[in-house]
């Protein structure tokens, strides 16, 4: 191609010389024809001079024209390059011939097309990476070699409870404000290797942190990835507590039944009075274990959504009256007074009556267990319209109350705030957990208000039914 361009350029130069020579001959011939120069030396000299002048004029004219074309092409190319450098990637030059300059222009146009397509592809990839970076669940934080934060995503800002705009440019220690994370970053920097650690930021946030060194354009930096394992840790804790609690709850009745059987085998059967007493005690322990297993199975079915709710418009009084009648004998034995206060204008609620009666039974039974003799338990209800229409039912007692640090856990399975009293009164520690899941299955909510030594109030709310106005 290079030799071809050279031959093409030489041909154009030869054409200029040929045209100039031809112009001289034509001018000389025209001069001789128009004058009587043949045979006169002075005339011939003038003719040659005129022909040479004409040839030189034509040569310089063609040279200027040819040079101006090349110069214009170069100016167009320079202008196009400047436009592309300013980001105008659609800039183009239309070639008007098949010359070497035209082929150069076409090559630059093709280069601009490829550059535009590559930049478009890079921009699309950058946009996709930015979307992933901004919306990923893991926290990502990047620092330079000195520990200044140069990038972090919203997940990292949320985990570290910081503002992304204020965090940029600040030191890693100022942003994370946790000694374990700072030590992990310093370990990675000193050892020039990835460092991993599990870090408990607070009671509600448990992180798995990775700090990895990297190098880009000769500059070292550090990539920090924060994985939120709070829920995983909570589930592990629940599983561990479940195994521990179920073992503890079953150990006592099993030991009691085992002792009763041994006693009967050792001769207690020969004494009917003692044998009957031991058998009654064994029946109580077996009943407790049966209740525990049944409640575990019910809780498992509720959590897995295997318990269908038969929802229908129900009066609030129908949810409260039957449980109170069933529990009145127990309250009388414990010396506790039961009271009910229901407004007459309460709207209907959408509920499975049997399931919600189970909720009321669990809450009232729990209140009886923790209310000393002479205490009072009151059931009442009221209507709330905001943020959604609902009826709030509350069970208020004058019992021992629940410590503030324990109130968040009372709806956990097997949790007992007063184990000694619960053991004395019986119970599996599953009643409030079942109540919570049943209320939430109805689209409601449940909560507690208590002060130690001042009594407890348990609330739950379920949606109402707005009847059409006739």
Buried (B, 14 or more C-beta within 10 A) or exposed (E): EEEEEEEEEEEEEEEBEEBBEEBBEBBBEBBBEEEEBEEEEEBBEBBBEBBBEBBEEBBEEBEEEBEEBEEEBEEBBEEBEEBBEEEEBEBBBEBEEEBBBBBBBBEBBEEBEEEBEEEEEEEEEEEEEEEEBEEBEBBBBBBBEEBBBEBBBBBBBBBBEBEBEEBEEBBBBBBBEBEBBBEBBBBBBEEEEEBEBEBBBEEEBBBBBBBBBEEEEEEBBBBBBBBBBBEEBEEEEEEEBBEEBBEEBBEEBEEBBEBBEEBBEEEBEEEEEBBEEBBEBBEEBBEBBEBBEEBBEBBEEBBEEEBEBEBEEBBBEBBBBBBBEBBEEBBEEBEBEBEEEBEEEBBBBBBBBEBBBBBBBBBBBBBBBBBEEEBBBBBBBBBEEEEEBBBBBBBBBBBBBBEEEBBEEBBBBBBBBBEEBBEEBEBBBBBBBBBBBBBEBBBBBBBBEBEBEEBBBBBBBBBBBEEEEE
